[in-house]
Amino acid sequence: MKTGNESIKTVFILSGLFQYGHMDIFLFVAIVILFAVALMGNLILFLLIQLDTRLHTPMYFLLSQLSFMDIMNISTTVPKMATDFLSNSKTITFLGCEIQTFVFIVLGGTEALLLGFMSYDRYAAICYPLHYPLLMSKKICWFMVTCAWTSCSINALVHTLYVFHLPFCRSRLINHFFCELPSLLQLACQNTSQYEYTVLLSGLIILLLPFMAILASYARVLTVVFQMSSGKGQTKAISTCSSHLIVASLFYVTALSTYTRPHSLHSPGQDKAVAVFYTIITPLLNPFIYSLRNKEVIGAMRRLLQMKIP
């Protein structure tokens, strides 16, 4: 027979996104629809880039990686959240929570670095067009992606191992709709103030530095763009950069508000609302912002449809 401490170590309870029973069916349907749209949008964009050779460029290679990350990101949190709307227990095993935390930190950090690399790609393409093939060669692109995945996997492993070795003796109830680091720290029955500085440091390095690099690179890009004599070139460059800035700002601002705030300033309700943006809204918007505002992607879609339809 398991003791109380062993029981706490075995399972957690997720409070869910909302706590209104009469709205469960409506919320379940809404979440499933958003999940399906985001999944299909990113999957179509990913496959389109793989199938159309005209999109085999550094920019679209990085974009395909972003779509792949968004597919994994939304699949890590949303299916469990959707099923919890219809479940009375809303439990998640200790191991399941540990895996979810690790995967989410890996994907979130890798996406943060990738968005920074995408801004560098646009900076190199517009500011140094003659050197672009050298600055963004296939080898360099793969090096960027590999470094992002590797560094964020190590970062996630360190944080996950530390947090899940803490004694969770206060409660088994995680006041969130998935196992996120700040919410788990609230269950620890020992002082985590020193550890929170490492979370802050990780947030500044992985989130703030790429965001500042994006803002700096696009400031330079816009300066070069407005010096162009071609109105068509200006329009294309501004369209590409603006779509990236929309996604980047939405992702970084919400993630920074969660991972750089002190423990005392966290509110469960606010954390849930903010988390919706980088777990659901951003993966949902990414494929539409990049495809609907991009003539090359739309052209590739038309060519693919023409090949399939006799």
C-alpha positions as CSV (number, residue, x, y, z in Angstrom):
1,M,0.0,0.0,0.0
2,K,1.4,3.4,-1.0
3,T,2.2,6.0,1.6
4,G,1.1,9.7,1.3
5,N,4.5,10.8,0.0
6,E,4.6,8.0,-2.6
7,S,1.1,8.9,-3.8
8,I,2.1,12.5,-4.3
9,K,5.1,11.3,-6.2
10,T,2.9,9.2,-8.4
11,V,0.3,11.6,-9.8
12,F,-0.5,15.3,-10.2
13,I,-3.9,16.9,-10.8
14,L,-4.2,19.7,-13.4
15,S,-6.8,22.4,-12.6
16,G,-7.4,23.0,-16.3
17,L,-7.8,26.2,-18.3
18,F,-11.2,27.1,-16.9
19,Q,-13.2,25.7,-14.0
20,Y,-16.8,26.1,-15.2
21,G,-18.4,22.7,-15.6
22,H,-21.3,23.9,-17.8
23,M,-18.9,25.1,-20.4
24,D,-16.9,22.0,-20.7
25,I,-18.5,20.7,-24.0
26,F,-18.2,24.1,-25.6
27,L,-14.6,24.5,-24.6
28,F,-13.8,21.0,-25.7
29,V,-15.2,21.6,-29.2
30,A,-13.4,25.0,-29.4
31,I,-10.1,23.6,-28.4
32,V,-10.3,20.6,-30.7
33,I,-11.2,22.9,-33.7
34,L,-8.2,25.3,-32.9
35,F,-5.9,22.3,-32.5
36,A,-7.0,20.7,-35.8
37,V,-6.7,24.0,-37.7
38,A,-3.2,24.7,-36.2
39,L,-2.1,21.1,-36.8
40,M,-3.3,21.0,-40.4
41,G,-2.0,24.5,-41.2
42,N,1.5,23.7,-40.0
43,L,1.5,20.3,-41.6
44,I,0.5,21.6,-45.0
45,L,3.1,24.4,-44.8
46,F,5.8,21.9,-43.8
47,L,4.9,19.4,-46.6
48,L,4.6,22.2,-49.1
49,I,8.1,23.4,-48.4
50,Q,9.5,19.8,-48.6
51,L,7.7,19.1,-51.9
52,D,8.3,22.3,-53.9
53,T,11.9,22.7,-55.0
54,R,11.4,26.4,-55.5
55,L,11.0,26.7,-51.7
56,H,14.3,24.9,-51.0
57,T,16.0,28.1,-49.7
58,P,17.4,29.0,-46.3
59,M,14.4,31.1,-45.4
60,Y,11.9,28.3,-46.1
61,F,14.2,25.7,-44.5
62,L,14.0,27.6,-41.3
63,L,10.3,28.1,-41.7
64,S,9.7,24.4,-42.2
65,Q,11.6,23.9,-38.9
66,L,9.3,26.4,-37.3
67,S,6.2,24.5,-38.6
68,F,7.6,21.2,-37.3
69,M,8.2,22.7,-33.8
70,D,4.7,24.2,-33.7
71,I,3.2,20.8,-34.6
72,M,5.1,19.2,-31.7
73,N,4.5,22.1,-29.4
74,I,0.7,22.1,-29.8
75,S,0.6,18.3,-29.6
76,T,2.5,18.4,-26.3
77,T,-0.1,20.4,-24.4
78,V,-3.4,20.7,-26.2
79,P,-4.6,17.0,-26.5
80,K,-4.3,16.5,-22.7
81,M,-6.0,19.9,-22.0
82,A,-8.9,19.0,-24.4
83,T,-9.5,15.6,-22.8
84,D,-9.4,17.1,-19.4
85,F,-12.4,19.2,-20.2
86,L,-14.4,16.0,-20.4
87,S,-12.6,14.2,-17.5
88,N,-13.5,14.3,-13.9
89,S,-10.0,13.2,-12.6
90,K,-7.8,15.5,-14.7
91,T,-4.7,13.6,-13.5
92,I,-1.3,13.3,-15.0
93,T,1.3,10.8,-13.8
94,F,4.6,12.1,-12.3
95,L,6.5,10.7,-15.3
96,G,4.0,12.1,-17.8
97,C,4.3,15.5,-16.2
98,E,8.1,15.3,-16.2
99,I,8.1,14.4,-19.9
100,Q,5.7,17.2,-20.8
101,T,7.8,19.7,-18.9
102,F,11.0,18.6,-20.6
103,V,9.5,18.5,-24.2
104,F,7.8,21.9,-23.7
105,I,11.0,23.6,-22.5
106,V,13.0,22.1,-25.4
107,L,10.4,23.2,-28.0
108,G,9.9,26.7,-26.5
109,G,13.6,27.4,-26.3
110,T,14.4,26.0,-29.7
111,E,11.6,28.1,-31.3
112,A,12.9,31.2,-29.5
113,L,16.4,30.7,-31.0
114,L,15.0,29.8,-34.4
115,L,13.0,33.0,-34.7
116,G,16.3,34.8,-34.0
117,F,18.0,32.9,-36.8
118,M,15.1,33.7,-39.1
119,S,15.6,37.4,-38.5
120,Y,19.4,37.0,-39.2
121,D,18.4,35.3,-42.5
122,R,16.3,38.2,-43.6
123,Y,19.0,40.7,-42.4
124,A,21.7,38.9,-44.5
125,A,19.4,38.6,-47.5
126,I,18.4,42.3,-47.6
127,C,21.5,44.0,-46.2
128,Y,24.2,41.7,-47.8
129,P,22.5,40.2,-50.9
130,L,25.8,39.4,-52.7
131,H,27.2,37.5,-49.7
132,Y,23.9,35.8,-48.8
133,P,24.7,32.4,-50.4
134,L,27.9,32.3,-48.3
135,L,26.3,33.7,-45.1
136,M,23.3,31.3,-45.2
137,S,24.7,28.2,-46.8
138,K,23.1,24.8,-46.3
139,K,25.8,23.8,-43.9
140,I,25.3,27.0,-41.8
141,C,21.6,26.5,-41.7
142,W,21.9,23.0,-40.4
143,F,24.5,24.2,-37.9
144,M,22.1,26.8,-36.6
145,V,19.2,24.3,-36.2
146,T,21.5,21.7,-34.6
147,C,22.9,24.2,-32.1
148,A,19.4,25.4,-31.2
149,W,18.1,21.9,-30.6
150,T,21.2,20.7,-28.7
151,S,21.5,23.8,-26.4
152,C,17.8,23.9,-25.5
153,S,17.7,20.1,-24.9
154,I,20.6,20.5,-22.4
155,N,18.9,23.5,-20.8
156,A,15.6,21.6,-20.5
157,L,17.2,18.5,-19.1
158,V,18.9,20.5,-16.3
159,H,15.8,22.4,-15.3
160,T,13.6,19.3,-15.5
161,L,15.9,17.1,-13.4
162,Y,16.2,19.8,-10.7
163,V,12.5,20.6,-10.4
164,F,11.3,17.0,-10.3
165,H,13.8,16.2,-7.6
166,L,12.2,18.9,-5.3
167,P,9.9,17.6,-2.5
168,F,6.3,18.3,-3.6
169,C,4.7,18.1,-0.2
170,R,2.3,21.0,-0.3
171,S,-0.3,19.8,-2.8
172,R,-0.7,17.6,-5.9
173,L,-2.9,20.3,-7.6
174,I,-1.1,22.1,-10.4
175,N,-3.1,25.3,-11.0
176,H,-2.5,25.2,-14.7
177,F,-3.7,23.3,-17.8
178,F,-0.3,21.6,-18.3
179,C,2.9,21.0,-16.4
180,E,4.8,24.3,-16.7
181,L,7.9,25.2,-14.7
182,P,6.6,28.2,-12.7
183,S,3.4,26.4,-11.7
184,L,5.4,23.4,-10.5
185,L,7.6,25.6,-8.3
186,Q,4.6,26.7,-6.4
187,L,4.1,23.1,-5.1
188,A,7.7,22.7,-3.7
189,C,8.0,22.8,0.0
190,Q,11.5,24.2,0.1
191,N,12.8,27.6,-0.7
192,T,13.4,27.9,-4.5
193,S,14.4,31.6,-4.6
194,Q,18.0,30.8,-5.6
195,Y,16.9,28.4,-8.3
196,E,14.5,31.1,-9.7
197,Y,17.6,33.2,-10.6
198,T,18.7,30.4,-12.9
199,V,15.2,30.3,-14.5
200,L,15.5,34.1,-15.0
201,L,19.0,33.8,-16.5
202,S,17.8,31.1,-18.9
203,G,14.9,33.3,-19.9
204,L,17.1,36.3,-20.5
205,I,19.5,34.3,-22.7
206,I,17.1,32.2,-24.6
207,L,14.2,34.7,-24.9
208,L,15.4,38.2,-24.4
209,L,18.7,38.1,-26.3
210,P,17.1,36.7,-29.5
211,F,14.2,39.2,-29.3
212,M,16.7,42.1,-29.0
213,A,18.6,40.7,-31.9
214,I,15.4,40.5,-33.9
215,L,14.6,44.1,-33.2
216,A,18.1,45.3,-34.0
217,S,18.3,43.3,-37.2
218,Y,15.0,44.6,-38.5
219,A,15.8,48.1,-37.6
220,R,18.8,47.8,-39.9
221,V,16.7,46.0,-42.5
222,L,14.1,48.8,-42.5
223,T,16.8,51.4,-42.9
224,V,18.1,49.6,-46.0
225,V,14.6,49.0,-47.4
226,F,13.6,52.6,-47.3
227,Q,16.8,53.5,-49.2
228,M,15.8,51.2,-52.0
229,S,14.6,52.9,-55.2
230,S,12.3,50.0,-56.1
231,G,8.8,50.3,-54.6
232,K,8.2,46.6,-55.4
233,G,11.3,45.6,-53.4
234,Q,10.3,47.7,-50.5
235,T,6.8,46.2,-50.4
236,K,8.2,42.6,-50.5
237,A,10.8,43.2,-47.8
238,I,8.4,45.0,-45.5
239,S,5.8,42.3,-46.0
240,T,8.3,39.5,-45.1
241,C,9.7,41.4,-42.1
242,S,6.3,42.5,-40.7
243,S,4.9,39.0,-40.7
244,H,8.0,37.8,-38.8
245,L,7.8,40.6,-36.3
246,I,4.1,39.9,-35.6
247,V,4.8,36.3,-34.7
248,A,8.0,37.1,-32.8
249,S,6.5,39.8,-30.7
250,L,3.5,37.7,-29.8
251,F,5.7,34.8,-28.8
252,Y,8.5,36.6,-27.0
253,V,6.4,39.1,-25.0
254,T,4.1,36.4,-23.6
255,A,6.9,33.9,-22.9
256,L,9.0,36.6,-21.2
257,S,6.1,37.6,-19.0
258,T,6.0,34.1,-17.7
259,Y,9.7,33.1,-17.3
260,T,11.3,36.4,-16.2
261,R,8.8,37.5,-13.5
262,P,9.5,36.8,-9.8
263,H,7.6,34.0,-8.1
264,S,5.7,36.5,-6.0
265,L,4.2,38.2,-9.0
266,H,2.8,35.1,-10.6
267,S,-1.0,34.8,-10.8
268,P,-2.4,31.4,-11.8
269,G,-5.2,33.0,-13.8
270,Q,-2.9,35.3,-15.6
271,D,-0.3,32.6,-16.2
272,K,-3.0,30.4,-17.9
273,A,-4.2,33.3,-20.1
274,V,-0.7,34.2,-21.2
275,A,0.2,30.5,-21.8
276,V,-2.7,30.2,-24.3
277,F,-0.8,32.6,-26.6
278,Y,2.4,30.6,-26.9
279,T,0.8,27.2,-26.7
280,I,-2.2,27.7,-29.0
281,I,-2.5,31.1,-30.6
282,T,1.1,31.4,-31.9
283,P,1.2,27.9,-33.5
284,L,-2.2,28.6,-35.0
285,L,-1.2,31.9,-36.5
286,N,2.2,31.0,-37.8
287,P,1.3,29.1,-40.9
288,F,-1.4,31.6,-41.9
289,I,0.8,34.7,-41.4
290,Y,3.7,33.2,-43.4
291,S,1.5,31.7,-46.2
292,L,-1.3,34.2,-46.7
293,R,1.2,37.1,-46.7
294,N,3.7,35.3,-48.9
295,K,3.2,35.1,-52.7
296,E,5.9,32.3,-53.1
297,V,4.0,30.0,-50.7
298,I,0.7,30.8,-52.4
299,G,2.3,30.1,-55.7
300,A,3.6,26.8,-54.5
301,M,0.2,25.8,-53.2
302,R,-1.4,26.6,-56.6
303,R,1.2,24.6,-58.5
304,L,0.7,21.6,-56.2
305,L,-3.1,21.8,-56.6
306,Q,-2.7,22.0,-60.4
307,M,-0.6,18.8,-60.3
308,K,-3.1,16.9,-58.2
309,I,-6.2,18.1,-60.2
310,P,-6.2,16.9,-63.8
